[in-house]
Amino acid sequence: MPVRKRLNKRVERADFPVLPELREAFCRYVDSEPQQPVSAWPEYWTLADLLEAAGAPVEPLVGVCCWHPAEAVQDPVSLAVYRRLAAT
């Protein structure tokens, strides 16, 4: 009888290479304070551009690029990206 494997789709979506410049941009993003509007937050855009270049799931993260510790929003996809970056 075949065995059904349960896949964690969030983990798959957060599977992308973490390059040193991406890690540095992530650290600068976490150290920064969230700014509104997001268009005035340079660390956000730098991280978003590097995540997109690495093949991370940026498209579904319209509201937030990646979960920020100072934000209350905890979208499962953005939290998975955060955890992937924080684990490296």
Secondary structure, 3 states (H helix, E strand, C coil): CCCCCCCCHHHHHCCCCCCHHHHHHHHHHHHCCCCCCHHHCHHHHHHHHHHHHHCCCCCCCCCCCCCCCCCCCCCHHHHHHHHHHHCC
